């Protein structure tokens, strides 16, 4: 389902954070290939996870402010259940 477009600032911020995560992931792959110290690898892995959580937060914030508001105004309250479904997948 395609929603409303993100603002240019939000889009740039999300892409920037994803590129940072991609850089961290490349580093972690090399660290594993080089048999680096496990705790160093975990530290970098945690940085990736943190970065991706921030991306999720940005996306959710944008979704709530744009798509959900528009859907609720149109009487489509299933937008709330749609969000809850995403969070249930994390369990």
N, C-alpha and C positions, 0 to 999 in steps of 0.2 A: 504494500500500500504506500503510495507516495503522499507525503504531507506537504506542508507549507515550507518554503525555502528558508534556510537559515540566513541570518544577516551576514554580511561580508566579514565583520569582525569575529563573529562566533565561528564561522567556517574556517577562517585563517587560524584561529586559536586551536581548534580541534585538529586541523591538519598538522600544525606545528607540533602539538603534543604527540600525535601519532608518529611523526617522523622521529621525534626524540625516542619514543618507545622502540621503534624499528632499529635505531642506532644502538640502544642498549641491548636489544635482542641479538644483533650481530656480534656485539662484544661477548655476550654470554655464550654464544655458539663457539666462538674462538677460544674462550676460556675452557669450555668443556673439552674441545678438541685438543687443547694444550695440557690437559690434565691439571688445571689450576686448582688451588686449594678450595675445597668444597664450600667453606663458609664465605669465601670471596664470591663464588658463583651465586650462592644463595642471596647475598647482599645485592648483587646486580639484578637477580631475578625479582627481588622485592621492589626494586626501583621500577622495573617494567610494570609490575602489577599495580603499583601506586599510580604510575602515569596513566595506565588504562582506566583505573577507577576515576581519575580526574576527567578523562574523556567521557566516561559514562555520565558523570555528574553534569558536565557541560551539555551533553546531548539531552539528558532528562530535563534539565532546567529549560532548555530551549523548547523541547517538546511540550512541556507543561504551559509555557507562556504563549505558544503559538497554536499547535495542532489541537491540544486538549481544550483550550479555551474556545477555539472555533467550533469544535465538535459539540461541546456542551451548549453553546449558543444555538446550535442547530438541533438541540434536543437529543443528541447521540450520547447518552450517558455510558454507553459501553466502552468509552475511551478509558474510564477508570479501571475497568476489568482488564483491558488490554495491557495497561501498565502493570497491574498486579500479576498478570501472567508472566511478564518478563522477570519480575522479582522472584516468583515461585520457582523459575528455572535455576536460580542461583542456589537453591537449597540442596 
